[in-house]
Amino acid sequence: MSLRDIQVRTLADAPSTFGEVVGGRAALVVNVASKCGLTPQYAGLVRLQERYGDKGFTVVGVPCNQFAGQEPGSAEEIQQFCATNYGADFPLLEKTEVNGENRHPLYAALAQAQDAEGEAGDIQWNFEKFLLDREGNVVARFRPRTEPEDPAVVEAIEKVVG
């Protein structure tokens, strides 16, 4: 099964597939949280969306409450937080488990990807990033403390958007 075929729900609780959400674009999939020390990374994610959105790229935010309960809000609260505080207009999926026995199938697939050090496996914390090409293949994995606009992230995005 391709990542594009995996069933997801949007933050608005609409059923979809990951492929429908990204719509043939390259994507940076990020598990996000509104009450995390890394939450200011939203600003960099928004700037990436603005910079590359018209070149066939999108950020996909995946709210997750598995790390110290740092995304406790309802779907409406999450949407309002993202829009009000960061002007985020990229797709957001429903609150999702990224690790453990209830790990979403999207993250079961993503967790198999290796980072720059060759490490795969569980998501370490909020704001772990996976870059997918237009065909839905994982081409890079960046750990949580890597800022969205880190030169390595930007270079990888530029390679996939051409």
N, C-alpha and C positions, 0 to 999 in steps of 0.2 A: 504494500500500500504506500502510495506517495503521501508526503506531508500535505499536499493540496487536497487529498481526499478525506482527511481527518475531520470528523464532525466537531464543530465548536458552537458556542453561543456568544453572541455579542453582549456587551454590557447592558444593552437595551433588552436582553433576554430573547433575542431573535435567533432561531436555529440557522446555521450556515455551515459551510465547509471552510477550512483554512484557505483553500484556493479562491473561494468567492470573496473572502475578506481582503486578500492581497491583490486579487484581480490581475494577475500576470506581472506584477511589479516585483522588483527585488525588495526584501524586507529585513528590517532589524527588529527581531522579536525580543522583548524585554519584560521580565517579571518586575512589576512596579509596586510601590507602596507609598502611601501619603504621609506616614509618620516615621520615616526612617532617616537616619543621618545622611543617606545617599539621595534622598528625595530631591535635592536641588539639581540632580542630573536631568530631571524633567526639562529644565531650560535648554540644555544641550540637545536633548532629543527633539524638542520643538524646532530648534535651529537647524538640525539635520533634515527634518521634514520640510522646512521652508527652503533649504538650499538644494535639496535633491528631489523633492516631490514631483516637479515637472519633468524629471529625467527618468521616470519609471521606478521610483523608490517610495517606500512607506515605512514608517515606524509602526509596530503593532505592540500596544501596551497590554500586559496580562496581569491584572491586579492579583496579588497573592498575600494571604494573611498567615502563612506558615512560619514566618521568621519573626519571633517575639511579638506577634499580634499587631504588626505595624500597618496593616490595611484592614481596620475594623469596620469601615463604613459600608453602608448599603450601596447598591449600584448608583442610585441617584446622588448620594453624597460623593462618591468617587468621581462621577462625571462632573459634578459642580466644582469639586476641588481642582480637577485638571483644567477645566475651562477658565475658572476664575483666577487661579494662581499662576497658571503657565500659558493659557491660551492654547492648550493642546487640542488639535483638531484631527489627530491621527486615530485610526481605529483602536478601540479598546474592547477586549473580550471580557466575559464574565469572570468573577473572582474564581481562581483556579488553584488547585494543589499541584505543585511542581515536583514534589518528592513524596516518597512513601507509597504505601499500598494503594492509596486513592489517587496516585499521580495521573494527571490527564494524559491521554494517548499522545497528544502533541508533545508534551514534555518527556514522555517515555522515549520518543524518537529523538528529540533534541539532546537529551542527556547522553546519548551515545556519541555525540560529536566531541572531538578533542579540542582543547585550547592550544595555544602556541607552545606550551611545554609538553604536549602530548597526553594531557590528562583529560579523561572523560568522566562521566558519572554524575552524581547528584549535583543539584544547583546549590552553590555555596551560600548565597544570601540574595536579598533583593537587588535588582538592577544587573543581573547577569544578562549578557547580550549574545544573540545568535544572528549572524548575517546569512541570509539566504539569497541565492541568485534568482533570476526570473523563472527558472524551472522548478524552484522549490528545494534545491539542494543546499545543505548547510555548507558554507564555504569558510566560515570563521566563527570562533567562540571567544568571547571576551568576558573575563571575570568581573564581579561587581564593582571593584574599585577603579576599573578602567573607565575613564570619563568618556561620554559619547563622542566628544570632539577630539579625542586623543588622535595623534597622527596615524597610528596603526589602524584605527577604526575608519577614519576618513579615507585613507589609502585603499582599504579593502572595499569600501562603498564605491569609490570612484572606479575601481576595477570592474565591479559588477554592473554599474550603470553606463559605463563606456564613456 
